[in-house]
């Protein structure tokens, strides 16, 4: 009976191609929508997921990774001294305004970290060395942002918040779809960029009574976008305990219970929250997926794809059955049961599913590779997702066959004797 299904399917090649085009469109739409949704949610928490920290300490007031109140750098020193903590490092997030060599501005997110640390490191450096971020006025950007930032090669100069900077490295796969342009640098450089070029020096002098009075002197770093080299005589100041940071990353000592360490950190510092890496990642993904409506829109697009596929396949199968009613009537007159007829139609639908799934998946994988390489947008298609999409395609096509089956159930075998 399988030969009858294939014969019916391939008898009219133009109609077959139209049907397959509809299935390819529907499956591609579903796959791309779900892939963008998965890639979107993954990109929002990518920096968290790729860290090796066991615990992320933040302010109590936190909505997601990029929206949290700052905490004083004193929390870093406190965490380093606590029992059960093997290592602690800081990450600071600031808003920035990038100005390209041509004068074009772009909103950016300055991410300061310890380039020589172990808990957070850029994982795919295309060019340069992230240890160069220890040098004054250095910055690393994602490959996908080069055209927007209007820089191409290492050594090119631009400015952040009116501070001259030099491109010292290019990374890949670090940019979030929903965020401003990520600019990676050291904590010391980030502090200068965030202050708009004002470096502070505390000068203390004793008075006649012996008491000490301190004043803070601000000096502006040279903003130089001319032909001269960026001056490197700016002395980068380490963090002091009052400097604002965003997170303290904690690595637990071997054998230390993570939940117990979380409780002790929060008890010792009541103004902070201690999240595991998975908790902060989930908090961030859930915010963008559920609170912004993005998940609903992309899910709606996938639903539309399924509906389109069912309509197209159902119409083609119904038309095919209508054109072969006499053949099905002949089979019934020969004693074939209804289930034999149903099997022909269902197998025809399964062939349509298979022949539509393969090219659509190849198209989506190629599109995903292209968008990641040129735009930095991840269309995440995992093997498990691929299997699920194939199952959905089968269900879509077999479900469409039910419309055609309804027509076959009413076929009178006497139709074969009618003129």
C-alpha positions in Angstrom: 0.0 0.0 0.0 3.0 2.3 0.5 3.5 2.3 -3.3 -0.1 3.7 -3.7 0.7 6.5 -1.2 3.9 7.5 -3.1 2.1 7.2 -6.4 -0.7 9.6 -5.2 1.9 11.9 -3.8 4.1 12.2 -6.9 1.4 11.9 -9.5 1.0 15.6 -9.9 4.5 17.1 -9.4 3.4 20.8 -9.5 0.8 20.2 -6.8 3.4 18.2 -4.8 5.9 21.0 -5.0 3.3 23.6 -3.8 2.5 21.3 -0.9 6.2 20.9 0.0 6.8 24.6 -0.2 3.9 25.2 2.2 5.3 22.6 4.6 8.8 24.1 4.3 7.5 27.6 5.0 5.5 26.4 8.0 8.3 24.3 9.6 10.9 27.0 8.9 8.7 29.6 10.6 8.1 27.5 13.6 11.8 26.6 13.9 13.1 30.1 13.4 10.6 31.5 15.9 11.5 29.0 18.6 15.2 29.2 17.7 15.2 33.0 18.1 13.2 32.6 21.4 15.8 30.1 22.8 18.7 32.1 21.4 17.2 35.3 22.8 16.7 34.0 26.3 20.1 32.3 26.3 21.9 35.5 25.2 20.4 37.5 28.1 22.1 35.3 30.6 25.2 34.3 28.6 27.7 36.2 30.7 26.3 34.5 33.8 26.2 31.0 32.4 29.8 31.2 31.1 31.2 32.2 34.5 32.7 29.7 36.9 31.4 31.4 40.0 29.3 29.4 42.4 27.5 32.4 43.9 26.7 35.9 42.5 26.2 38.5 45.2 24.1 41.5 44.3 22.0 44.2 45.8 18.6 43.2 47.3 17.1 45.5 44.6 17.6 43.5 41.5 15.3 42.8 38.5 17.7 41.1 36.2 21.4 40.9 35.3 21.7 44.5 33.9 19.2 46.2 36.2 20.4 46.2 39.8 21.4 48.7 42.4 25.1 49.1 42.9 26.8 47.8 46.1 30.0 49.1 47.6 33.3 47.4 46.8 33.7 46.8 50.5 31.4 43.8 50.0 34.2 42.2 47.9 36.7 42.5 50.7 34.2 41.1 53.2 33.4 38.1 51.0 37.1 37.4 50.5 37.6 37.1 54.3 34.7 34.8 55.0 35.2 31.2 55.9 34.2 28.8 53.1 35.1 31.3 50.3 38.0 30.3 48.1 38.0 33.3 45.8 35.9 36.4 45.2 36.0 38.8 42.3 34.0 41.9 41.3 32.1 42.9 38.2 30.9 46.5 37.6 28.3 47.5 35.1 28.0 51.2 34.0 26.1 53.0 31.2 28.3 54.6 28.5 28.1 56.6 25.4 30.4 55.4 22.6 31.6 57.9 20.1 33.2 56.5 16.9 36.1 58.1 15.1 33.6 59.7 12.7 31.6 61.2 15.6 28.7 58.7 15.6 27.4 57.9 19.0 25.9 54.7 20.3 24.6 53.6 23.7 26.8 51.1 25.4 27.1 49.0 28.5 30.6 49.2 30.2 31.4 45.9 31.9 34.4 46.0 34.2 36.0 42.9 35.5 39.4 41.5 36.5 41.2 40.4 33.3 43.5 38.2 35.4 40.8 36.7 37.4 39.4 33.1 37.1 35.6 33.4 37.8 34.8 35.6 34.8 36.8 35.6 31.6 36.0 36.3 27.9 35.8 32.8 26.4 36.4 33.4 22.7 39.0 36.1 21.9 39.3 36.5 18.2 42.1 39.0 18.4 44.2 40.5 21.2 44.6 39.4 24.7 42.2 40.3 27.5 45.1 40.8 29.9 45.9 44.0 27.8 42.8 45.5 29.5 45.0 46.2 32.5 46.5 48.9 30.4 45.0 52.4 30.6 42.2 53.3 28.2 41.8 49.8 26.7 38.6 48.1 25.6 37.4 44.8 24.1 34.2 44.6 21.9 32.3 41.8 20.3 32.9 41.0 16.7 29.2 41.6 15.8 29.4 45.2 17.0 32.4 46.3 14.9 30.4 47.9 12.1 28.1 49.7 14.6 31.0 51.0 16.5 32.8 51.9 13.3 36.1 50.3 14.2 37.8 47.4 12.4 41.3 46.7 13.6 43.2 46.6 16.9 44.7 49.9 17.9 41.9 52.1 16.4 40.7 54.9 18.7 37.3 56.1 19.8 35.9 57.5 23.0 33.6 56.4 25.9 31.9 59.2 27.8 34.4 61.6 26.3 37.4 59.4 27.4 39.7 58.3 24.6 40.0 54.6 24.3 41.9 52.1 22.1 40.5 48.9 20.8 42.7 46.2 22.3 40.7 43.0 21.6 37.9 41.5 19.7 35.7 38.8 21.1 32.8 36.7 19.7 29.5 35.4 21.0 29.3 37.7 24.0 26.7 40.3 23.0 23.1 40.0 24.3 20.4 40.6 21.7 18.4 42.9 24.0 21.2 45.0 25.5 23.2 48.0 24.5 26.6 47.4 23.0 28.9 45.5 25.5 32.3 47.1 26.1 34.6 45.0 28.2 37.4 46.5 30.2 39.2 46.3 33.5 37.5 47.5 36.8 40.0 50.3 37.0 39.3 51.5 33.5 35.6 51.1 33.9 35.7 53.4 37.0 37.3 56.1 34.9 34.9 55.7 32.0 31.9 55.8 34.2 33.2 59.0 35.9 33.4 60.7 32.6 37.1 60.9 32.7 37.4 62.3 36.2 40.0 60.4 38.3 39.9 61.1 42.0 42.8 61.5 44.4 42.3 61.8 48.1 44.8 64.2 49.7 44.9 64.3 53.5 46.9 66.9 55.5 47.1 67.4 59.3 46.1 70.8 60.8 47.5 72.7 63.8 45.6 70.6 66.2 46.9 67.3 64.8 43.6 66.2 63.2 43.7 65.1 59.6 41.4 66.7 57.0 41.0 65.0 53.6 39.9 66.5 50.3 39.2 64.8 47.0 40.9 66.2 44.0 39.4 65.4 40.5 41.6 65.3 37.4 40.3 64.7 33.9 42.0 62.1 31.7 43.2 63.5 28.3 40.5 63.0 25.6 42.6 62.7 22.5 41.2 61.5 19.2 43.8 63.2 17.0 46.8 61.7 15.4 48.8 61.6 18.6 49.0 58.4 20.6 46.7 58.0 23.6 48.7 58.9 26.6 49.6 56.0 28.8 50.8 58.0 31.8 47.4 57.8 33.5 47.8 55.9 36.7 44.9 53.5 37.1 43.7 53.5 40.7 42.5 50.2 42.3 39.0 50.0 43.7 38.5 51.5 47.1 35.9 50.3 49.5 33.4 53.0 48.6 33.5 52.5 44.8 30.2 51.1 43.4 30.2 47.7 41.8 27.4 45.5 40.6 28.3 41.9 41.6 30.7 40.0 43.7 31.4 36.6 42.2 32.2 33.9 44.8 33.9 30.5 44.4 33.2 28.2 47.3 36.0 26.3 49.0 36.1 22.6 48.2 33.6 20.7 50.3 31.7 23.8 51.2 27.9 23.5 51.0 26.6 26.2 48.6 23.2 26.7 50.2 24.8 27.1 53.6 27.4 29.6 52.3 24.5 31.6 50.7 22.8 31.9 54.0 26.0 33.0 55.8 26.8 35.7 53.2 23.3 37.2 53.4 23.4 37.0 57.2 26.8 38.8 57.3 25.7 41.4 54.7 22.0 42.0 55.1 21.8 44.5 52.2 22.9 41.8 49.6 21.3 38.8 48.0 23.4 35.7 47.2 22.2 33.9 44.1 23.6 30.7 42.7 24.7 31.0 39.0 21.6 29.0 38.0 19.3 31.2 40.1 20.5 34.5 38.6 20.5 33.0 35.1 16.9 31.9 35.5 15.9 35.2 37.1 17.3 37.1 34.0 15.8 34.7 31.4 12.4 34.7 33.0 12.3 38.5 33.1 13.0 38.9 29.4 10.8 36.0 28.4 7.8 36.6 30.5 7.8 40.3 31.6 8.5 41.9 28.3 6.1 40.0 26.0 8.9 38.8 23.7 8.1 35.2 24.6 4.4 35.7 23.7 5.2 37.3 20.3 7.6 34.6 19.2 5.4 31.9 20.5 2.5 33.4 18.5 4.6 33.4 15.4 5.3 29.7 15.9 1.6 29.0 16.4 0.9 30.8 13.1 3.4 28.6 11.4 1.7 25.4 12.7 -1.8 26.7 11.5 -0.4 27.6 8.1 1.1 24.1 7.8 -2.1 22.4 8.8 -4.1 24.4 6.3 -1.8 23.8 3.4 -1.2 20.1 4.0 -4.9 19.5 4.8 -6.0 21.3 1.6 -3.5 19.3 -0.6 -4.4 15.9 1.0 -8.1 16.7 0.7 -7.7 17.6 -2.9 -5.6 14.4 -3.6 -8.3 12.2 -2.0 -11.0 13.9 -4.0 -9.1 13.2 -7.2 -8.7 9.5 -6.3 -12.1 8.7 -4.9 -12.7 6.0 -7.6 -9.4 4.3 -6.7 -10.4 4.2 -3.0 -13.9 3.0 -4.0 -12.3 0.2 -6.0 -10.2 -0.8 -2.9 -13.3 -0.9 -0.8 -15.2 -3.0 -3.4 -12.3 -5.4 -3.4 -12.7 -5.8 0.4 -10.1 -3.5 1.7 -11.0 -2.2 5.2 -11.2 1.4 6.2 -8.0 1.2 8.1 -6.1 0.2 5.0 -7.4 3.3 3.3 -6.6 5.4 6.3 -3.0 4.0 6.2 -2.5 5.1 2.7 -3.5 8.7 3.5 -1.5 8.8 6.7 1.6 7.4 5.0 1.2 10.0 2.3 1.1 12.7 5.0 4.2 11.2 6.7 6.1 11.3 3.4 5.1 15.0 3.0 6.3 15.7 6.6 9.7 14.0 6.0 10.3 15.6 2.6 9.3 19.0 4.0 11.3 18.8 7.3 14.7 18.0 5.8 15.1 21.0 3.5 13.5 23.4 6.1 15.9 22.3 8.8 18.9 22.7 6.5 17.6 26.2 5.6 17.2 27.1 9.3 20.6 25.9 10.2 22.2 27.8 7.4 20.2 31.0 8.3 21.3 30.5 12.0 25.0 30.3 11.0 24.7 33.4 8.8 22.9 35.5 11.4 25.4 34.6 14.1 28.4 35.4 11.8 27.0 38.7 10.5 24.7 40.0 13.2 25.7 38.2 16.4 22.1 36.9 16.7 21.7 33.4 17.9 19.1 31.2 16.4 19.5 28.3 18.8 18.6 24.9 17.3 19.6 22.0 19.6 19.4 18.3 18.7 16.5 17.9 21.2 14.7 20.8 19.6 15.3 19.3 16.1 13.7 16.1 17.2 10.8 18.0 18.7 10.2 20.0 15.6 10.2 16.7 13.5 7.6 15.3 15.9 5.6 18.5 15.5 5.8 18.3 11.7 4.6 14.7 11.8 1.7 15.6 14.0 0.9 18.6 11.8 0.8 16.6 8.6 -1.0 13.5 10.2 -3.5 15.9 11.8 -4.2 17.4 8.4 -4.8 14.0 7.0 -7.8 13.7 9.3 -9.7 16.1 7.1 -9.1 13.9 4.1 -10.0 10.7 6.0 -13.4 12.2 6.7 -14.1 12.2 3.0 -12.9 8.7 2.5 -15.2 7.3 5.2 -18.2 8.4 3.1 -17.0 6.7 -0.1 -19.6 4.3 -1.6 -17.9 1.3 -3.3 -20.6 1.5 -6.0 -18.9 4.7 -7.2 -16.6 2.5 -9.4 -19.7 1.4 -11.4 -20.9 4.9 -12.1 -20.0 6.5 -15.4 
